[in-house]
Amino acid sequence: MQVEYVNVFVSNLSDAVAFYRDKLGLAMEFSSEEHGYASFSAGSIRLGVALAGPDQAELAGRHTGVGLAVADLEAEHRRLTGLGVKFTMPPTRQPWGGFMALISDPEGNIYYLDQVSAAHG
């Protein structure tokens, strides 16, 4: 068994698509307003964005626990800040040795942004 995809719930699909495709640079695999779903290639897994239904509004805007890996966190911080991406925590050295930041999508969904060394790859 392996993780194939992760879904994140949003209240505005078109804003989410613009964020993940145009700002984060993930390759879109599928998008359908009719079905309320978009899928992006995110390395070895897919990241899905699902439109929360009227009775599911509480699902949007959560700490996802999803980590996105980058080779140079400081450069990515500059690039994403220039695109208006909100950082809820700037690049910070962690007590356990990592180097990470937290970013927020337009819905308030929080993601880890980790600098991954060659030793982890």
Phi and psi in degrees as a GROMACS rama.xvg file:
@    title "Ramachandran Plot"
@    xaxis  label "Phi"
@    yaxis  label "Psi"
@TYPE xy
-148.793  157  GLN-2
-76.0023  123.532  VAL-3
-100.72  -37.2133  GLU-4
-153.003  161.23  TYR-5
-130.088  132.364  VAL-6
-106.763  139.745  ASN-7
-122.402  136.585  VAL-8
-93.1982  140.72  PHE-9
-136.144  163.227  VAL-10
-102.787  -10.8033  SER-11
-137.24  103.472  ASN-12
-66.6403  -42.0195  LEU-13
-66.1052  -38.8419  SER-14
-64.0995  -39.9934  ASP-15
-64.4814  -44.4582  ALA-16
-59.5113  -45.5721  VAL-17
-61.0335  -40.0971  ALA-18
-65.2066  -54.5179  PHE-19
-69.7684  -36.8608  TYR-20
-81.4069  -52.1004  ARG-21
-85.4997  -32.0586  ASP-22
-96.1736  -49.4893  LYS-23
-79.6271  -21.4488  LEU-24
80.4205  20.6363  GLY-25
-75.1429  141.539  LEU-26
-77.3866  123.691  ALA-27
-75.8689  132.933  MET-28
-100.308  -35.1711  GLU-29
-159.677  142.16  PHE-30
-151.317  132.093  SER-31
-146.2  110.999  SER-32
-61.1102  -38.9463  GLU-33
-58.0612  -41.8009  GLU-34
-92.8753  -6.73029  HIS-35
64.4405  41.9696  GLY-36
-152.293  143.104  TYR-37
-139.038  149.027  ALA-38
-130.941  139.218  SER-39
-127.972  144.047  PHE-40
-74.701  125.62  SER-41
-133.614  60.5257  ALA-42
80.7385  -128.58  GLY-43
-83.6527  -3.3197  SER-44
-127.914  170.72  ILE-45
-106.301  145.486  ARG-46
-106.884  118.954  LEU-47
-102.085  143.862  GLY-48
-118.653  115.712  VAL-49
-113.447  132.353  ALA-50
-71.6255  120.972  LEU-51
-70.9063  134.508  ALA-52
-73.6809  171.617  GLY-53
-55.8927  -32.0034  PRO-54
-95.0433  12.2308  ASP-55
-123.981  18.0792  GLN-56
-54.4515  -30.9344  ALA-57
-68.8519  -10.2784  GLU-58
-78.7518  -23.0013  LEU-59
-84.4166  145.868  ALA-60
78.6701  56.7877  GLY-61
-126.413  163.991  ARG-62
-76.7856  111.148  HIS-63
-77.484  -30.5706  THR-64
78.3831  5.395  GLY-65
-87.4691  129.844  VAL-66
-104.555  131.515  GLY-67
-108.604  130.288  LEU-68
-98.0336  137.704  ALA-69
-133.574  155.318  VAL-70
-80.9335  -33.5519  ALA-71
-134.524  97.1054  ASP-72
-64.527  -39.7286  LEU-73
-64.4077  -41.4578  GLU-74
-66.4051  -40.0831  ALA-75
-68.0884  -36.059  GLU-76
-60.0067  -46.5376  HIS-77
-62.5582  -45.127  ARG-78
-62.5023  -49.7282  ARG-79
-69.5995  -37.2642  LEU-80
-60.9266  -41.3076  THR-81
-62.1176  -25.6037  GLY-82
-91.6335  2.20355  LEU-83
86.0558  14.1058  GLY-84
-71.9958  133.808  VAL-85
-84.4417  126.523  LYS-86
-100.471  122.007  PHE-87
-87.5897  -14.6914  THR-88
-147.831  122.941  MET-89
-68.9412  169.183  PRO-90
-52.9884  124.679  PRO-91
-140.248  133.852  THR-92
-69.961  132.717  ARG-93
-96.7389  151.009  GLN-94
-58.1301  -27.0785  PRO-95
-86.8179  2.4231  TRP-96
106.582  -12.2824  GLY-97
-78.1601  169.962  GLY-98
-130.761  111.528  PHE-99
-146.781  165.69  MET-100
-138.391  169.388  ALA-101
-122.365  132.562  LEU-102
-119.979  159.41  ILE-103
-124.404  136.533  SER-104
-82.8886  178.043  ASP-105
-59.6708  -20.79  PRO-106
-88.8996  -10.4339  GLU-107
94.2662  6.71763  GLY-108
-68.041  128.542  ASN-109
-100.591  134.552  ILE-110
-125.142  147.243  TYR-111
-78.3234  142.797  TYR-112
-125.619  106.158  LEU-113
-110.316  137.822  ASP-114
-82.6772  120.559  GLN-115
-105.205  122.921  VAL-116
-78.7055  162.964  SER-117
-59.5508  -27.6492  ALA-118
-65.3377  -26.3721  ALA-119
-88.8555  -16.9591  HIS-120
